[in-house]
Amino acid sequence: MHKAGFVNIVGNPNVGKSTLMNVLVGERVSIATFKAQTTRHRIMGIYNTDDVQIVFSDTPGVLKPQYKLQESMLNFSNSALVDADILLYVTDVVETPDKNSDFVTNVQKLSIPILLLINKIDLTDQEKLTALVEKWKELIPQAEIIPISAAAKFNTDYVMKRILELLPDSPPFFDKDQLTDKPARFFVNEIIREKILLYYDKEIPYAVEVGVETFKEEKETIHIRAVIYVERDSQKGIIIGKQGKALKKVATEARRDLERFFGKRIYLETYVKVDKDWRNSDKELRSFGYQLD
């Protein structure tokens, strides 16, 4: 009998959800950096064997929205509670269990299997970890609590074992050679945005969005023209840097990752434009693929 199902990954920002997603899928599908709010969209990564298909879904971190972009991010996370066969609730040893209590209340109402994963256990000791497990047991008593380290791949094999045991009998939902539900252009955006998250400080990464204007794929090469949108002229100057050096560094590092991702030679052009209200504009957010309703 074939097994298949949707395994949705939720939790607060910066708890390591994207790293876990990539470990479980076995491919780099979701960008993972040390900064919060890395994931802005709901990203599916599909794990396939002959008799199993697991559709993992990484969602943005749960937070109280301060502008329309963050409202969209919360919508992605809330939708993950509705259509999951199994829920992976990821927390870590740093955050307190009472953070975002409204979202936890919604999780408490679920009747599906919940695996509550306490990540980054290498940053604590056994006594503190035991106390944390007890607090989570009180909050979400129906959850199975599993301490892990996604970065070190500690206990992630056991998480996968439990998922396989809990997965319902079902035919596959996607073609067996499909890795994700996102188009190629989406990963161009994400890889460029990841470099901006890594190389710029303070508010700059969070004021940035990336759009692909052209994506021309040939047998051995791909020609890409990408636009980096910012909110202010001063941010444009920071992104470009003195004599264009900062932007060149981003483009060079992104091109290398894109060549590894697509397995082809990449010709990448990058430009910077000011769009003063993109984070609060329904039209702009929809054009970038965000869910507003």
C-alpha positions as CSV (number, residue, x, y, z in Angstrom):
1,M,0.0,0.0,0.0
2,H,1.2,3.5,-0.9
3,K,1.4,6.2,1.8
4,A,1.2,9.9,1.2
5,G,0.3,13.0,3.1
6,F,0.9,16.7,4.0
7,V,3.3,17.4,6.8
8,N,3.2,21.1,7.7
9,I,6.0,22.8,9.7
10,V,5.0,25.7,11.9
11,G,6.6,27.7,14.7
12,N,7.9,31.1,15.7
13,P,10.7,32.9,13.7
14,N,14.3,31.8,14.1
15,V,13.7,28.3,15.7
16,G,15.3,26.4,12.7
17,K,12.2,25.4,10.7
18,S,13.9,25.9,7.3
19,T,17.0,23.9,8.3
20,L,14.7,21.1,9.5
21,M,12.7,21.2,6.3
22,N,15.9,20.8,4.2
23,V,17.2,17.9,6.3
24,L,13.9,16.0,6.1
25,V,13.5,16.6,2.3
26,G,17.1,15.8,1.7
27,E,17.5,18.8,-0.6
28,R,17.9,22.6,-0.2
29,V,14.4,23.9,-0.8
30,S,13.9,26.5,1.9
31,I,16.5,29.3,2.7
32,A,17.9,29.1,6.2
33,T,19.9,31.9,7.8
34,F,20.5,33.0,11.4
35,K,18.1,35.9,11.0
36,A,14.4,35.8,11.9
37,Q,11.6,36.0,9.3
38,T,13.8,34.3,6.7
39,T,10.8,32.4,5.2
40,R,8.1,34.7,3.8
41,H,6.1,32.2,1.7
42,R,4.7,28.7,2.3
43,I,7.2,26.5,0.6
44,M,6.6,22.8,-0.3
45,G,9.4,20.2,-0.4
46,I,8.4,16.8,-1.6
47,Y,10.1,13.6,-0.4
48,N,9.6,10.5,-2.6
49,T,10.3,6.8,-2.5
50,D,8.6,4.0,-4.4
51,D,5.9,3.6,-1.8
52,V,5.9,6.9,0.0
53,Q,5.3,10.6,-0.8
54,I,5.6,13.2,2.0
55,V,4.7,16.8,1.1
56,F,6.5,18.9,3.6
57,S,5.4,22.6,3.9
58,D,7.6,25.2,5.6
59,T,5.7,28.3,6.7
60,P,6.8,31.8,7.8
61,G,7.4,32.2,11.5
62,V,4.4,33.1,13.6
63,L,4.4,36.7,14.7
64,K,2.1,39.6,15.5
65,P,1.7,41.5,12.2
66,Q,2.9,45.1,12.0
67,Y,2.3,45.6,8.2
68,K,0.5,43.8,5.4
69,L,3.5,41.7,4.4
70,Q,3.5,40.2,7.9
71,E,-0.3,39.7,7.8
72,S,0.3,37.6,4.6
73,M,3.1,35.6,6.4
74,L,0.7,34.8,9.3
75,N,-2.0,33.8,6.8
76,F,0.4,31.2,5.4
77,S,1.1,29.8,8.9
78,N,-2.6,29.7,9.9
79,S,-3.5,27.9,6.6
80,A,-1.0,25.2,7.5
81,L,-3.2,24.2,10.5
82,V,-6.1,23.5,8.2
83,D,-4.8,21.1,5.6
84,A,-2.2,19.0,7.4
85,D,-2.2,15.3,8.0
86,I,0.6,15.7,10.5
87,L,1.8,18.9,12.2
88,L,5.4,19.5,13.1
89,Y,5.4,22.3,15.7
90,V,9.0,23.5,16.0
91,T,10.2,25.4,19.0
92,D,13.7,25.6,20.6
93,V,15.4,25.8,23.9
94,V,15.5,29.6,23.9
95,E,11.9,30.7,23.4
96,T,9.3,30.5,26.1
97,P,6.3,28.3,25.6
98,D,3.8,31.2,26.2
99,K,5.1,33.2,23.1
100,N,2.2,33.7,20.6
101,S,-0.4,32.1,22.8
102,D,-3.2,32.7,20.3
103,F,-1.5,30.5,17.8
104,V,-0.8,27.8,20.4
105,T,-4.5,27.9,21.3
106,N,-5.4,27.1,17.7
107,V,-2.9,24.2,17.8
108,Q,-4.5,22.8,21.0
109,K,-7.8,22.4,19.1
110,L,-6.3,20.1,16.4
111,S,-7.2,16.4,16.2
112,I,-4.4,15.5,13.8
113,P,-1.1,14.0,15.1
114,I,1.3,16.7,16.4
115,L,5.0,16.2,16.8
116,L,6.4,19.0,18.9
117,L,10.1,19.3,18.2
118,I,12.3,21.2,20.6
119,N,15.3,22.2,18.5
120,K,18.8,23.4,19.3
121,I,19.1,21.1,22.3
122,D,22.9,21.4,22.2
123,L,22.4,24.9,23.6
124,T,21.0,23.7,27.0
125,D,21.5,21.1,29.7
126,Q,19.4,18.1,30.6
127,E,17.7,19.7,33.6
128,K,16.5,22.8,31.7
129,L,15.4,20.6,28.8
130,T,13.3,18.4,31.1
131,A,11.6,21.4,32.6
132,L,10.9,22.7,29.1
133,V,9.4,19.4,28.0
134,E,7.1,19.5,31.0
135,K,5.9,23.0,30.2
136,W,5.0,22.0,26.6
137,K,3.2,18.8,27.9
138,E,0.9,21.1,29.9
139,L,0.3,23.4,27.0
140,I,-0.3,20.8,24.2
141,P,-0.9,17.5,26.0
142,Q,-1.8,15.6,22.8
143,A,1.6,16.3,21.2
144,E,4.5,13.9,21.1
145,I,7.5,15.9,22.2
146,I,10.9,15.1,20.5
147,P,14.1,17.0,21.4
148,I,16.3,17.5,18.3
149,S,19.1,19.4,16.7
150,A,18.3,20.0,13.1
151,A,21.7,21.6,12.3
152,A,23.5,18.5,13.7
153,K,20.8,16.1,12.4
154,F,20.4,14.7,15.9
155,N,17.1,12.8,16.3
156,T,15.9,13.9,12.8
157,D,15.9,10.2,11.6
158,Y,13.5,9.4,14.5
159,V,11.3,12.3,13.4
160,M,11.2,10.9,9.9
161,K,10.4,7.4,11.3
162,R,7.5,8.7,13.3
163,I,6.2,10.6,10.2
164,L,6.3,7.4,8.2
165,E,4.4,5.6,10.9
166,L,1.7,8.3,11.1
167,L,1.3,8.9,7.4
168,P,-2.1,7.8,5.9
169,D,-2.5,5.3,3.1
170,S,-3.0,7.4,-0.1
171,P,-1.8,7.6,-3.7
172,P,0.8,10.3,-4.4
173,F,-0.4,13.9,-4.9
174,F,2.4,15.0,-7.2
175,D,4.6,13.4,-9.8
176,K,7.4,11.3,-8.3
177,D,10.2,13.4,-9.8
178,Q,8.8,16.6,-8.4
179,L,10.8,18.3,-5.6
180,T,8.6,21.3,-4.9
181,D,5.5,23.1,-6.0
182,K,7.3,26.4,-6.7
183,P,8.5,27.5,-10.2
184,A,12.1,28.0,-11.0
185,R,11.8,31.8,-10.8
186,F,10.8,31.5,-7.1
187,F,14.1,30.0,-6.2
188,V,16.0,32.7,-8.0
189,N,14.2,35.2,-5.8
190,E,14.9,33.2,-2.7
191,I,18.6,32.6,-3.3
192,I,19.2,36.3,-4.1
193,R,17.2,37.3,-1.0
194,E,19.2,34.9,1.1
195,K,22.4,36.6,0.2
196,I,20.9,39.9,1.2
197,L,19.9,38.5,4.5
198,L,23.5,37.3,5.1
199,Y,25.4,40.4,3.9
200,Y,23.3,43.4,5.1
201,D,22.5,44.5,8.6
202,K,19.5,46.0,10.5
203,E,16.4,46.7,8.6
204,I,17.8,46.3,5.1
205,P,16.9,42.6,4.5
206,Y,13.4,43.1,5.7
207,A,12.8,46.1,3.4
208,V,13.8,44.1,0.4
209,E,11.9,42.0,-2.1
210,V,13.2,40.4,-5.3
211,G,11.5,40.0,-8.7
212,V,12.6,38.1,-11.8
213,E,12.0,40.1,-14.9
214,T,13.4,37.6,-17.4
215,F,14.3,33.9,-17.1
216,K,15.5,32.5,-20.4
217,E,16.6,28.9,-20.2
218,E,18.7,27.2,-22.9
219,K,20.3,23.8,-23.1
220,E,23.4,24.6,-21.0
221,T,22.7,28.2,-19.8
222,I,20.1,30.3,-18.1
223,H,20.0,34.1,-18.6
224,I,18.3,35.9,-15.6
225,R,17.5,39.6,-15.1
226,A,16.5,40.2,-11.5
227,V,15.3,43.4,-9.7
228,I,15.9,44.1,-6.0
229,Y,13.2,46.3,-4.6
230,V,13.8,48.6,-1.6
231,E,11.6,51.2,0.1
232,R,14.0,54.2,0.3
233,D,16.7,55.8,-1.8
234,S,19.1,55.4,1.1
235,Q,18.5,51.7,1.1
236,K,19.2,51.6,-2.6
237,G,22.6,53.1,-2.0
238,I,23.4,50.6,0.8
239,I,22.4,47.7,-1.4
240,I,24.6,48.9,-4.3
241,G,27.5,49.9,-2.1
242,K,30.6,52.0,-2.9
243,Q,31.4,51.6,-6.6
244,G,28.8,48.9,-6.8
245,K,30.9,46.4,-4.8
246,A,28.1,45.3,-2.4
247,L,25.7,44.5,-5.2
248,K,28.4,42.7,-7.1
249,K,29.2,40.5,-4.1
250,V,25.5,39.6,-3.7
251,A,25.2,38.8,-7.4
252,T,28.4,36.7,-7.5
253,E,27.4,34.6,-4.5
254,A,23.9,34.2,-5.8
255,R,25.1,33.1,-9.3
256,R,27.3,30.4,-7.7
257,D,24.4,29.0,-5.7
258,L,22.1,29.2,-8.8
259,E,24.5,27.3,-10.9
260,R,24.6,24.5,-8.2
261,F,20.8,24.6,-7.9
262,F,20.0,24.4,-11.6
263,G,23.1,22.5,-12.8
264,K,23.7,25.1,-15.6
265,R,25.8,28.1,-16.3
266,I,24.0,31.2,-15.1
267,Y,24.2,34.7,-16.5
268,L,22.7,37.0,-13.8
269,E,22.0,40.7,-14.1
270,T,20.8,42.5,-11.0
271,Y,19.3,46.0,-10.6
272,V,17.9,47.9,-7.7
273,K,14.7,49.9,-7.7
274,V,12.8,52.0,-5.1
275,D,9.2,51.0,-4.4
276,K,8.3,53.0,-1.4
277,D,5.3,51.1,-0.1
278,W,5.6,47.6,-1.4
279,R,5.2,46.0,2.1
280,N,1.8,47.6,2.6
281,S,0.5,47.5,-1.0
282,D,-2.1,44.8,-1.8
283,K,-1.2,45.1,-5.5
284,E,2.5,44.8,-5.0
285,L,2.3,42.0,-2.5
286,R,0.0,39.9,-4.8
287,S,2.5,40.4,-7.6
288,F,5.2,38.9,-5.4
289,G,2.9,35.9,-4.7
290,Y,1.7,36.7,-1.1
291,Q,-1.6,35.5,0.3
292,L,-3.7,38.4,1.6
293,D,-7.1,36.9,2.2
